[in-house]
């Protein structure tokens, strides 16, 4: 199902019953009442429910389950996390893991069919991973709310801006989850607890780190308190006064970069705590393996890796290709990717800084002959980059890794119907179990 329009109309608390047909992209159940779509939080496909309307819109309505009249056999009656239903970190813990995969593939299928007007010749088997303790990166909200006991640290509430205070989190890496009970007291003891809006948490294979965003300057006492916390819990402490470029290490003074390994390719990726990496290391390793296999670079081929980040795919591909050219819109990530190439002694990877979002940007790869392309864009998709591909010398194969099925479908329509590619295969990558978020992978080829 496509995402809902944002504009709402009247609030409505009346109740009705409905049969739930499928899951929407955000994890809500989709039903129809008098021919009008209703998105019902807490409802699962195959269930008949009584629900309370929340808002009426012109094209659809929203609601919340009040009572389950006929239950799905895939429903988990007692989700593992006591915060489920309030915390916005997860939205699908009430659905059996195998059924989550089926629902996510259905979302991908519907987007490709209805938005892209395409269908893969084959469906790839889902790429699953660990169900718990997988999340190595997250942003925790922080709020000082005296009426609720002081400082609250946790994820935002589902569809609300309030913070759910967490003493544990089943999906966070255990090294990060173990810090949750101590964080409120730490922040309460600072000079400006009301001016700490978030904590970015990150973990690599060996080390973990916290990045404290602060809107007021920290005192020396504040810094000493944060440093003591880091020493006691053996976690790196960083502070951030402004944008990402202002992040500074507090403890240790010169901390090692975080890292994760891709052992099948002999690669170790280094990254800073605030730099983008995939949150699920185990699934990311499987995804890298799949991308290399599906793109199948040959020893004499040149590969173009667009939205290359820190080199997560670029460097493994370079182990098999003649050359890989990685392009990225962030200059800082290009520098990190270049450093990672040196760290891994990869000499045939070239990295370039370019705006990949504008269709009018001068073509940075003009004159470069490449046989295959990897796309791994953000939610906004890769249309700008795709429209820069030289139509006279299109690649023989494209592998597209997506974090948002709607833009993957939109871009697939252009690749197939405008450029003449065939959609060979597609499938889901379960990077975020128990949430509605998903990664997808698609393979396109030309004769």
N, C-alpha and C positions, 0 to 999 in steps of 0.2 A: 504494500500500500504506500502511496506517496505521503510525505509529511503533511500535517494539517496546516491550513492557513492560520496566521497568528491572530487576526482580529476576532474579538469576541463580542457578544451582545448581552442579552439579559441573563442574570443569575436565576436559576430555577431549581427548587428543591423537591419537586414532585417525583413520584416513583413510578416505575413501569417494569415489565418483565420482557426478556428478550433471549433469543438463542444466539450464542456467540459462534461466528463462522470462522474467524482466523485471528492472527495476531497482527497488529500494526507494527511499524518500524520501532515505535517507542515502547513496545511491550504491552500496550493496552489491547483489550479484546475488541474486535470489530463485530458489530451487530447492526441490524436494520430494524427500525420501528416505523411503521407506516411509510416504508420506502425511503426513509432518511437514515444515513449512516450515523451510528453512535459509537464513540470510542469509550470503552468502559474499563477503568483501572481496576485491576484485581481479577478480571475475568479471563478464562482460558477457552480455546477453541473446543467445541463440542459440549459446552456447558449451557444450561439454562439458568439464568440468574434474575434475581430482582435487584434493581439498581436505582440509585437516586441521581437525577439529573444534576449536573453542576452548572453548565452554561449552554445556552441555546445560540447557535450560529446560523447563518443563512443557509449554508450547504451541509452542515453536520452539527451534531451535539456531542457533549462530553458527559460522562457520568462516573459513579463510583459504586462498586458492588455493595449491596446491603445483605443479601442472602444468596447462597448457592442452592438452587432448587434441584439441579441434576449435575453431578460432579464429574469432571473429566477423570479417567483412570490415570492420567499423567500428572495429576495435581499432587504436590508434596504438602501434606497436611500440616507438618511442623517444620518450617524452614530452619536451617541450622543457625541462622543469625537472629538474635533477639531483637535487633534493630530493624529487621526487614519489615517493610510497609511504611516506615517513617523515613528512614535514611534513603537518600537518593543515589547512594553508591551502587545499589543493585535493584533490578526490577523484575527478575525472573526466578528468584529462589523458590517460588511456589510451583515451578514447572520442572519435571524430571529432566536431567541433563540430555538424555537422548532425544527427548521431545523438543528441547531448546534448539538442537541442531536442525531438526526437521522444520521447525518454525522459521529459523533464520534462512534456510535454503528456500523456503516458500517466499519469504520477503524478497530475496534476490531474484527468484524466478519471476515474480510478479512485476518487479521493477524493470527487468530486462524485457518482458513481454509488453507491458503497457506504456512504459516511457521510451524504451529503446527500440521497440518493435523488432526485436531480434530474439533468437533462441540458440543456445549452444548445441553443437552436434552431439556432444557428450557432457555429462556432469562429472566433475572431479569428486572423489570421495572427500568428505569434510576433514580438515586438519584440526583435530582436538589436542588438548593438552591437560595439564593439571587443573582440577576444579577449584582448589582452594590454595590460598597463600601464594598466588601467582603474580600479584600486582606489585611491580618493583618501582613504579613511579606514580605519584598522585599529588594533587594539591588539596590540602586540608584547610577548610575555613576556620577562622578564629573570631569569636565574638565575646565581648564582655557584657554579660546580662545579669546584673545583680539579683533580679527577681528569680532567676533560675539557678542561683548558687554561685555566680561568678563567671569565670572564663570557661567558655565552651570550645572544644576542639573536635572537629569531625567533618564529615561530608555534609553538603547542603541537603535539606529535606527534599523529598520528592516533589518537584514542581513548585517549590517555595524557596525563598531566600534565607530562611532560618537555618541555623546549624544544628545538626543532630550530635549531641555530645557522645563520643565513643570511648569506651574503656577497652574495646577490642574490635578487630575487624577480620573477618574470616577470609577475605580475598586479598588483603595486604600481605606482602612478604612478612613472615613472622618476625624478622629483625625490626621491621618498621612498626608492626602492630604492637610489639612489646613496649614501645615508647609511649603509646597513647595515654595510659593512666597517669604518667608523670608530667605530661606537657601542660595541663591547666595550671598546676602549681608553679611550674617554671615561669610561665608567662605572667601569672598573677604577681610574682615577685619582681617583675621589671618595673621601671619607672613609668612606662607608657603602655599598659596592657590593653587599653582601648584603641591603641594605634598600631596593633599588630594584626593585619587583616588575613594573612594566610601563611602557611608553612608548606613549602614544596619539599616532598620527601622523595628520595631516590636511593636505589641500591644496585650495586654491581655484583659480580660473582664473589668478591671478597669484602668490599667495604660498603658502608651505608652513609648517607649524608642528609642533613636537614638544612634548608635555606629559609631563613626567617625574613619575611618582608616587613619593614618597619617604616611608618609614615613620619615619625618624629626621630630626631637623632637619639642614639643610644648613649647612655652614660658609661663611664668606666666600670661602675658597679654592675650595670647591665651586662657588659661584655664579659666581666669576670664570672658572672652567674651562668651565662651561656657556655662559656669555656669549661667551667666545672661540670656542667651537665654533659658536655661532649666527652670529657675525660672519663667521667663515671660510667657512661653507657657505651663507651668505645664507638662513638659515631661522630663523623665530621660535622662541624658547625660552620655555616656560611651566613652572611647577612646581606640584605639587599635594600638599599635606601631608595632607589629609583627604578629604572628599567633593568632589563637583563644584563646590560653592560656594567651595571654598578655592583654586581655580586662580588663579594670579597670573602676570602677564607678567614675565619676567626680561630678555629682550632681543628687540626694542627695548623701552624702558620703557613706551612707549605705542604698541604695534603696531596697524596697521590690522586691522579685521576681515577674515577670509577672505570670499570671495565667489564666486558663479558666476552666469552669465548664462542667461536664457531668452529668446534674441533674437527668437523668433517672437512673443513677447508683450510685448516691450519691458520686461522685468523683470530686475532684478539682485537676487539674494538675498544678504544679508550674514549671516554666522554666526560664532560663536566656535569655536575649535578643538575644544572638548569638547562642542559641541552636536550633536544628531542631524541629519544630512542623508544623502541617499542616497549610496552609495559610488561609483556609476558615473554621472558627470556626463552623458556622452553618451546613455546609455539613459534617464536621468532626464528629459532634455529631450524625448526621443521619447515617454516615458510621459505627461508633462504635456500634450503636443500631443494624444495619444490621449484622455486624460481630458476635455479641453475639447471635443473633437469628439464623444465619445460622450455626455457629459452634455448638450451642446448648450444652454447657458443662453441665454435670450432677453432682450432689452433690458428687459422689464418684470418679469422673474422674480427671486425671492429664492432663493438657494442656501444650503444648510447644509453646511459643511465640518467634519466631525467628525474629531478627531485631526489637527488642522491643522498642528502643528509650527511652523516658522518662516515659514509662508505659502507653501510651495512650490507648492501647487495653488490656494490661496485667491486670491492676487493675479492670476495669469493668468485665473482664472474671473471675477474682478471687472472685467476689461477688457470683458466681454461681458454680464454680468448687471446688473440694477438694483442689487442688493446681495448681498454674500456675508458670512455670519456664520461665522467660524471658531471652533471650540471645542477646547480642549486641556487636558490634565490637569497640565501643567507650567507653573507661573506664570512661570518664566524664559523658556520658549519663547513664551508669550503676549506678554511684553514685547518679545521679539525680533521677533515677527510684527508687532506694532504699529509698531515702529521701521522695519521693512521696508516697511510700507505708506506711512509718511511719506517714506522714502528714494525710493520710486518714485512719489510723488505720487498714490497711490490713495486716494481719499476715501470710496469706497463699500464698504470692507471693515471689518467690526467683529469684534473678537476678545474672547473671554470665557474665563475660567479656570473649569473645571468637572471634577468626577470623572465620567468617561465609562464607568467600569467597573462601577459599582454600579447594579443595577436599582432600588434604593430611593432613589437620589439625587433630590431635587426637580428637576422638569423645568425646566432653565434657559431653554429656548426657549418656555415656555408663553406663549401670546398672540402668538407670532411665526408668521406665515403664510409657509410656504416651499413652493416647487414641486418642488425637486430636492435630492438629498442626495448628498454624496461621503463615503465611508468609507475611511479609510486607517489601520487600527489596527495595533498590534504583533502578535506571534505569538499572544497570548491571544485575539485576535478582537474582535468588536464587539457581542456579544450584549447586554451591559448597555445600550449606547446604542440598539440596535435596539428593545429592549423599552420604551424611553422614547418612541419615536415615537408621536405622537397617532393612535390607530387611526381616529378620526373624520375625520381630515384627513391621510391618508397621502400622501407625495409621489408624483408621477406617474412619477418615474424615480430610480433609485439606481445609482451607479457605485461598485463596491467594489474597492479596491486592496489586495491581500493579500500578506504575506510568508510565509504558512504555509497550504498548501492544506487541511490537516485542519480548521482553524477556519473557513476560508472555506466549506468544505462544510457544516460544522455550522450556520453562520449562514444559508447558502443554504436549508437545509431549513426553517428557521423563516420566512424571508422568503416562500418559495413556498407551503409547506403550511399555515402559520398565518396569514400576512398576505395571501395571495392575489396575490403578485407572480408574474410570468413571468420566467424566466431567458432573456433574449434571446440573450446571447452570452457567451463566456468565452475566455480565451487566456492564454498565458504571456508573461512579460516577462523576458528573460535578463539580469537585473541582475548576475549572478555567474557568468560563463562559467568552465568547468572545475571548478566546485564543484557540489554537490548542491542548494545553496540556490537558491530561485527566487522571483520575484514573479509574481503572477497578477492578472488584471483580469476583472471580471464585471459585466454590465449587467442590471439588473432593471427591469421596467416594469409599470405597471397600466393597465388600459383607462381 
